[in-house]
């Protein structure tokens, strides 16, 4: 299955879900458990967002909370710039 096989609505929902999980984790570190699954459901996310979220997960694993939160903030800002097609 390629990205082109995934319906636009599903891709938009996956991006929104990833951004929601990122924001929830910024508000509550315990929500970080949902980051890998949300990232997996978003195959066409930019390499920069993917790298930021993956690195944040690693920093959480080492107890480096501030570094992880900084990376999640970067991911959120990058996700906010993604042009999402209008759902219809």
DSSP file (Angstrom, degrees, kcal/mol; ACC not computed):
  #  RESIDUE AA STRUCTURE BP1 BP2  ACC     N-H-->O    O-->H-N    N-H-->O    O-->H-N    TCO  KAPPA ALPHA  PHI   PSI    X-CA   Y-CA   Z-CA
    1    1 A X              0   0    0      0, 0.0     2,-0.2     0, 0.0     0, 0.0   0.000 360.0 360.0 360.0 132.6    0.0    0.0    0.0
    2    2 A X    >>  -     0   0    0      1,-0.1     3,-1.2     0, 0.0     4,-0.5  -0.614 360.0-101.1-107.2 170.8    1.3    3.4   -0.9
    3    3 A X  G >4 S+     0   0    0      1,-0.3     3,-1.3    -2,-0.2    41,-0.1   0.857 121.6  60.9 -58.7 -35.6    0.4    6.8    0.3
    4    4 A X  G 34 S+     0   0    0      1,-0.3    -1,-0.3     4,-0.0     4,-0.1   0.728  97.0  59.9 -66.9 -20.6   -1.7    7.4   -2.8
    5    5 A X  G <4 S+     0   0    0     -3,-1.2     2,-0.5     2,-0.1    -1,-0.3   0.652  87.3  88.1 -79.9 -14.9   -3.8    4.4   -1.9
    6    6 A X  S << S-     0   0    0     -3,-1.3     5,-0.1    -4,-0.5     0, 0.0  -0.730  88.6-114.1 -86.8 126.8   -4.9    6.0    1.4
    7    7 A X     >  -     0   0    0     -2,-0.5     4,-2.0     1,-0.1     3,-0.4  -0.232  20.8-119.3 -59.3 148.3   -8.0    8.2    1.0
    8    8 A X  H  > S+     0   0    0      1,-0.2     4,-2.6     2,-0.2     5,-0.2   0.887 113.3  56.6 -55.6 -42.8   -7.5   12.0    1.5
    9    9 A X  H  > S+     0   0    0      1,-0.2     4,-2.4     2,-0.2    -1,-0.2   0.895 107.2  48.6 -59.4 -40.8   -9.9   12.0    4.4
   10   10 A X  H  > S+     0   0    0     -3,-0.4     4,-2.4     2,-0.2    -1,-0.2   0.892 110.9  50.2 -66.7 -39.2   -7.9    9.3    6.2
   11   11 A X  H  X S+     0   0    0     -4,-2.0     4,-2.3     2,-0.2    -2,-0.2   0.915 111.7  47.9 -65.5 -41.7   -4.7   11.2    5.7
   12   12 A X  H  X S+     0   0    0     -4,-2.6     4,-2.6     2,-0.2    -2,-0.2   0.928 112.6  48.8 -63.7 -45.0   -6.2   14.4    7.0
   13   13 A X  H  X S+     0   0    0     -4,-2.4     4,-2.6    -5,-0.2    -2,-0.2   0.899 110.5  51.4 -62.3 -40.6   -7.6   12.6   10.0
   14   14 A X  H  X S+     0   0    0     -4,-2.4     4,-2.5     2,-0.2    -1,-0.2   0.904 110.9  47.9 -64.1 -41.6   -4.2   11.0   10.7
   15   15 A X  H  X S+     0   0    0     -4,-2.3     4,-2.5     2,-0.2    -2,-0.2   0.918 113.2  47.9 -64.2 -43.4   -2.4   14.3   10.6
   16   16 A X  H  X S+     0   0    0     -4,-2.6     4,-2.5     2,-0.2    -2,-0.2   0.901 111.9  50.3 -63.8 -40.3   -5.0   15.9   12.9
   17   17 A X  H  X S+     0   0    0     -4,-2.6     4,-2.7     2,-0.2     5,-0.2   0.922 109.7  50.4 -64.4 -44.0   -4.7   13.0   15.2
   18   18 A X  H  X S+     0   0    0     -4,-2.5     4,-2.5     1,-0.2    -2,-0.2   0.936 111.9  47.6 -59.2 -46.4   -0.9   13.2   15.3
   19   19 A X  H  X S+     0   0    0     -4,-2.5     4,-2.6     1,-0.2    -1,-0.2   0.897 111.1  51.6 -62.6 -39.9   -1.1   16.9   16.1
   20   20 A X  H  X S+     0   0    0     -4,-2.5     4,-2.7     2,-0.2    -2,-0.2   0.917 110.8  47.3 -62.8 -42.8   -3.7   16.2   18.8
   21   21 A X  H  X S+     0   0    0     -4,-2.7     4,-2.4     2,-0.2    -2,-0.2   0.903 111.8  51.0 -66.3 -39.8   -1.5   13.6   20.4
   22   22 A X  H  X S+     0   0    0     -4,-2.5     4,-1.9    -5,-0.2    -2,-0.2   0.940 113.6  44.5 -60.6 -47.3    1.5   16.0   20.2
   23   23 A X  H  X S+     0   0    0     -4,-2.6     4,-1.6     2,-0.2    -2,-0.2   0.892 112.5  51.4 -66.0 -40.2   -0.5   18.8   21.9
   24   24 A X  H  X S+     0   0    0     -4,-2.7     4,-2.2     1,-0.2     7,-0.3   0.893 109.6  50.6 -63.6 -39.5   -1.9   16.5   24.5
   25   25 A X  H  < S+     0   0    0     -4,-2.4    -1,-0.2     1,-0.2    -2,-0.2   0.863 106.5  54.8 -67.5 -35.3    1.6   15.2   25.3
   26   26 A X  H  < S+     0   0    0     -4,-1.9    -1,-0.2     1,-0.2     3,-0.2   0.863 114.4  41.2 -63.2 -34.0    2.8   18.8   25.6
   27   27 A X  H  < S+     0   0    0     -4,-1.6     2,-0.3     1,-0.3    -2,-0.2   0.792 133.4  17.4 -81.5 -29.8    0.0   19.4   28.2
   28   28 A X    ><  -     0   0    0     -4,-2.2     3,-2.3    -5,-0.1    -1,-0.3  -0.872  63.6-154.1-149.7 107.0    0.5   16.0   30.0
   29   29 A X  G >  S+     0   0    0     -2,-0.3     3,-1.9     1,-0.3     4,-0.1   0.746  91.0  72.2 -55.8 -25.7    3.7   14.0   29.6
   30   30 A X  G >  S+     0   0    0      1,-0.3     3,-0.9     2,-0.1    -1,-0.3   0.735  84.8  68.2 -64.0 -20.8    1.8   10.7   30.3
   31   31 A X  G X  S+     0   0    0     -3,-2.3     3,-2.0    -7,-0.3    -1,-0.3   0.520  70.8  95.8 -75.7  -4.3    0.1   11.0   26.9
   32   32 A X  G X   +     0   0    0     -3,-1.9     3,-1.5     1,-0.3     4,-0.5   0.704  64.8  77.0 -61.5 -19.3    3.5   10.3   25.2
   33   33 A X  G <  S+     0   0    0     -3,-0.9     4,-0.4     1,-0.3    -1,-0.3   0.775  90.9  55.7 -61.5 -25.5    2.5    6.6   25.0
   34   34 A X  G <> S+     0   0    0     -3,-2.0     4,-2.1     1,-0.2    -1,-0.3   0.559  84.4  85.8 -84.2  -8.6    0.3    7.5   22.0
   35   35 A X  H <> S+     0   0    0     -3,-1.5     4,-2.4    -4,-0.2     5,-0.2   0.927  86.0  49.5 -62.5 -48.5    3.0    9.2   20.0
   36   36 A X  H  > S+     0   0    0     -4,-0.5     4,-2.2    -3,-0.2    -1,-0.2   0.911 113.7  46.2 -60.4 -40.6    4.4    6.0   18.2
   37   37 A X  H  > S+     0   0    0     -4,-0.4     4,-1.8     2,-0.2    -1,-0.2   0.911 112.8  49.3 -67.3 -41.6    0.9    4.8   17.1
   38   38 A X  H  < S+     0   0    0     -4,-2.1   -20,-0.2     1,-0.2    -1,-0.2   0.884 112.7  48.3 -64.9 -37.5   -0.1    8.2   15.9
   39   39 A X  H >< S+     0   0    0     -4,-2.4     3,-1.4    -5,-0.2    -1,-0.2   0.889 108.7  53.5 -68.5 -39.6    3.1    8.6   13.9
   40   40 A X  H 3< S+     0   0    0     -4,-2.2     3,-0.2     1,-0.3    -2,-0.2   0.854 104.8  55.3 -63.0 -35.2    2.7    5.1   12.4
   41   41 A X  T 3< S+     0   0    0     -4,-1.8     2,-0.4     1,-0.2    -1,-0.3   0.467 100.7  65.1 -76.6  -0.6   -0.8    6.0   11.2
   42   42 A X    X   +     0   0    0     -3,-1.4     3,-1.5    -4,-0.1    -1,-0.2  -0.623  56.6 162.9-123.9  70.7    0.7    9.0    9.4
   43   43 A X  T 3  S+     0   0    0     -2,-0.4    -1,-0.1     1,-0.3   -40,-0.1   0.729  73.7  51.8 -66.4 -22.2    2.9    7.6    6.6
   44   44 A X  T 3  S+     0   0    0    -41,-0.1    -1,-0.3   -33,-0.1     3,-0.1   0.211  76.4 127.8-102.4  17.5    3.1   10.8    4.6
   45   45 A X  S <  S-     0   0    0     -3,-1.5    34,-0.0    -6,-0.2    -3,-0.0  -0.399  71.7 -90.5 -69.1 152.0    4.1   13.1    7.4
   46   46 A X     >  -     0   0    0      1,-0.1     4,-2.5    -2,-0.1     5,-0.2  -0.220  29.3-118.2 -63.8 152.4    7.2   15.2    6.6
   47   47 A X  H  > S+     0   0    0      1,-0.2     4,-2.6     2,-0.2     5,-0.2   0.831 114.6  56.7 -59.4 -31.9   10.6   13.8    7.5
   48   48 A X  H  > S+     0   0    0      2,-0.2     4,-2.1     1,-0.2    -1,-0.2   0.917 109.1  44.0 -67.0 -43.6   11.2   16.8    9.8
   49   49 A X  H  > S+     0   0    0      2,-0.2     4,-2.6     1,-0.2     5,-0.3   0.943 114.5  50.2 -65.4 -47.3    8.0   16.1   11.8
   50   50 A X  H  X S+     0   0    0     -4,-2.5     4,-2.7     1,-0.2     5,-0.2   0.928 112.3  46.9 -56.8 -47.1    8.8   12.3   11.9
   51   51 A X  H  X S+     0   0    0     -4,-2.6     4,-2.5     1,-0.2    -1,-0.2   0.891 112.0  50.9 -63.7 -39.8   12.3   13.0   13.1
   52   52 A X  H  X S+     0   0    0     -4,-2.1     4,-2.1     2,-0.2    -2,-0.2   0.927 113.5  43.5 -64.2 -45.3   11.1   15.5   15.8
   53   53 A X  H  X S+     0   0    0     -4,-2.6     4,-2.2     2,-0.2    -2,-0.2   0.921 115.1  48.7 -68.6 -43.4    8.5   13.1   17.2
   54   54 A X  H  X S+     0   0    0     -4,-2.7     4,-1.8    -5,-0.3    -2,-0.2   0.918 113.0  47.6 -62.9 -42.5   10.8   10.1   17.2
   55   55 A X  H  X S+     0   0    0     -4,-2.5     4,-2.5    -5,-0.2    -1,-0.2   0.883 109.1  54.6 -66.1 -37.3   13.6   12.1   18.9
   56   56 A X  H  X S+     0   0    0     -4,-2.1     4,-2.5     1,-0.2    -1,-0.2   0.916 106.3  51.8 -61.6 -42.2   11.1   13.4   21.5
   57   57 A X  H  X S+     0   0    0     -4,-2.2     4,-1.9     1,-0.2    -1,-0.2   0.906 110.0  49.4 -60.5 -41.3   10.2    9.8   22.3
   58   58 A X  H  X S+     0   0    0     -4,-1.8     4,-1.2     2,-0.2    -2,-0.2   0.918 110.1  50.4 -64.5 -43.0   13.9    8.9   22.8
   59   59 A X  H  <>S+     0   0    0     -4,-2.5     5,-2.9     1,-0.2     3,-0.4   0.899 108.2  52.3 -63.9 -40.1   14.4   11.9   25.0
   60   60 A X  H ><5S+     0   0    0     -4,-2.5     3,-1.6     1,-0.2    -1,-0.2   0.913 105.5  56.9 -58.9 -40.6   11.4   11.0   27.1
   61   61 A X  H 3<5S+     0   0    0     -4,-1.9    -1,-0.2     1,-0.3    -2,-0.2   0.803 108.7  45.3 -60.9 -29.8   13.0    7.5   27.4
   62   62 A X  T 3<5S-     0   0    0     -4,-1.2    -1,-0.3    -3,-0.4    -2,-0.2   0.365 119.7-109.5 -93.5   3.7   16.1    9.0   28.9
   63   63 A X  T < 5S+     0   0    0     -3,-1.6     2,-1.5    -4,-0.3    -3,-0.2   0.662  73.9 140.2  78.3  15.4   14.1   11.3   31.2
   64   64 A X     >< +     0   0    0     -5,-2.9     4,-2.0     1,-0.2    -1,-0.2  -0.614  18.4 165.5 -94.2  76.6   15.0   14.4   29.3
   65   65 A X  H  >  +     0   0    0     -2,-1.5     4,-2.6     1,-0.2     5,-0.2   0.883  68.1  51.3 -64.1 -44.7   11.7   16.1   29.5
   66   66 A X  H  > S+     0   0    0      1,-0.2     4,-2.1     2,-0.2    -1,-0.2   0.907 111.4  47.9 -64.1 -41.2   12.6   19.6   28.4
   67   67 A X  H  > S+     0   0    0      2,-0.2     4,-2.1     1,-0.2    -1,-0.2   0.914 112.5  49.7 -64.2 -42.1   14.4   18.4   25.3
   68   68 A X  H  X S+     0   0    0     -4,-2.0     4,-2.2     1,-0.2    -2,-0.2   0.914 110.7  49.4 -62.8 -43.4   11.4   16.2   24.4
   69   69 A X  H  X S+     0   0    0     -4,-2.6     4,-2.0     1,-0.2    -1,-0.2   0.868 108.5  53.4 -66.1 -35.7    9.0   19.0   24.9
   70   70 A X  H  X S+     0   0    0     -4,-2.1     4,-1.9    -5,-0.2    -1,-0.2   0.932 110.2  47.3 -62.6 -45.3   11.1   21.3   22.7
   71   71 A X  H  X S+     0   0    0     -4,-2.1     4,-2.4     1,-0.2    -2,-0.2   0.876 110.7  51.6 -65.0 -37.6   11.0   18.7   19.9
   72   72 A X  H  X S+     0   0    0     -4,-2.2     4,-2.6     2,-0.2    -1,-0.2   0.859 107.0  53.9 -67.8 -34.1    7.3   18.3   20.3
   73   73 A X  H  X S+     0   0    0     -4,-2.0     4,-2.3     2,-0.2    -2,-0.2   0.910 109.0  48.7 -64.5 -41.3    6.8   22.0   20.0
   74   74 A X  H  X S+     0   0    0     -4,-1.9     4,-2.5     2,-0.2    -2,-0.2   0.939 111.5  49.8 -61.4 -47.1    8.8   22.0   16.8
   75   75 A X  H  X S+     0   0    0     -4,-2.4     4,-2.7     1,-0.2    -2,-0.2   0.915 110.3  50.4 -59.0 -44.1    6.6   19.1   15.5
   76   76 A X  H  X S+     0   0    0     -4,-2.6     4,-2.0     1,-0.2    -1,-0.2   0.920 111.0  48.2 -62.0 -43.8    3.4   20.9   16.4
   77   77 A X  H  X S+     0   0    0     -4,-2.3     4,-0.6     2,-0.2    -1,-0.2   0.891 112.6  48.6 -66.0 -38.4    4.5   24.1   14.6
   78   78 A X  H >< S+     0   0    0     -4,-2.5     3,-0.9     1,-0.2     4,-0.4   0.912 111.5  50.1 -66.2 -41.0    5.5   22.1   11.5
   79   79 A X  H >< S+     0   0    0     -4,-2.7     3,-1.1     1,-0.2    -2,-0.2   0.844 103.1  60.3 -65.5 -32.5    2.2   20.3   11.5
   80   80 A X  H 3< S+     0   0    0     -4,-2.0    -1,-0.2     1,-0.2    -2,-0.2   0.708 102.4  53.9 -69.5 -17.3    0.3   23.6   11.8
   81   81 A X  T << S+     0   0    0     -3,-0.9     2,-0.3    -4,-0.6    -1,-0.2   0.538  81.0 112.2 -91.2  -8.2    1.8   24.7    8.5
   82   82 A X  S <  S-     0   0    0     -3,-1.1     2,-0.7    -4,-0.4    -3,-0.0  -0.491  70.0-129.2 -69.9 128.7    0.7   21.6    6.6
   83   83 A X        -     0   0    0     -2,-0.3     2,-0.5     1,-0.0    -1,-0.1  -0.698  25.5-160.4 -79.1 117.9   -2.0   22.4    4.0
   84   84 A X        -     0   0    0     -2,-0.7     3,-0.1     1,-0.0   -72,-0.0  -0.850  18.6-117.2-101.6 132.7   -4.9   20.1    4.6
   85   85 A X        -     0   0    0     -2,-0.5     2,-0.3     1,-0.1    -1,-0.0  -0.312  38.0 -97.5 -64.3 151.6   -7.4   19.5    1.8
   86   86 A X        -     0   0    0      1,-0.1     2,-0.2     2,-0.0    -1,-0.1  -0.531  38.6-128.6 -70.5 129.6  -10.9   20.6    2.5
   87   87 A X              0   0    0     -2,-0.3    -1,-0.1     1,-0.1    -3,-0.0  -0.559 360.0 360.0 -79.1 143.3  -13.0   17.6    3.6
   88   88 A X              0   0    0     -2,-0.2    -1,-0.1     0, 0.0    -2,-0.0   0.426 360.0 360.0-149.8 360.0  -16.1   17.2    1.7
